């Protein structure tokens, strides 16, 4: 799954629970804070100010769906910020948890 597909599958596009979200996607109800936010902040690129990444992480930490979102991101090939983690943080977590 490329970055564009990951962006489309993110909850900000309301696609969890359907085919674009993948078979393991949690069925969110549209009340998650990221659905009310510009999706681009959840996909920081090289050179993006750290303050934007911190803002996205703070939104995730305030969300009642943080746990299922993180579980999804640990088992699906997604990019960006999911479940209050970055790509790098999830990679380390997957290694520690021995998730392929």
URNOR-V18835 format. One record per backbone hydrogen bond with DSSP energy under -0.5 kcal/mol. NH is the residue of the N-H (numbers start at 0). CO is the residue of the C=O. E is the energy in kcal/mol with one decimal. If there is no record, write none. Layout:
nh = <NH	NH>
co = <CO	CO>
e = <E	E>
//
This chain:
nh = <5	6	7	8	9	9	12	13	14	17	20	20	21	21	24	27	34	35	36	40	41	42	47	51	52	53	54	55	56	57	58	59	60	61	61	62	65	68	69	70	71	72	73	74	74	75	77	80	81	81	84	89	90	91	92	93	94	95	96	97	97	98	99>
co = <1	2	3	4	5	6	9	10	9	14	14	17	17	18	21	25	31	32	33	37	38	39	44	48	48	49	50	51	52	53	54	55	56	57	58	59	62	64	65	66	67	68	69	70	71	71	75	41	79	84	81	85	86	87	88	89	90	91	92	93	94	93	97>
e = <-2.5	-2.5	-2.2	-2.2	-1.1	-0.5	-2.5	-2.2	-0.7	-1.8	-0.7	-1.1	-0.6	-1.0	-1.2	-1.3	-1.7	-1.7	-1.5	-1.4	-1.6	-1.6	-2.5	-1.5	-1.2	-2.8	-1.8	-2.2	-2.5	-2.3	-2.0	-2.2	-2.4	-1.2	-0.5	-1.7	-1.3	-2.2	-2.5	-2.6	-2.2	-2.4	-2.0	-0.8	-1.1	-1.0	-2.0	-3.1	-0.6	-1.8	-1.1	-2.6	-2.2	-2.0	-2.4	-3.1	-1.9	-2.4	-2.6	-0.7	-0.6	-2.9	-0.5>
//
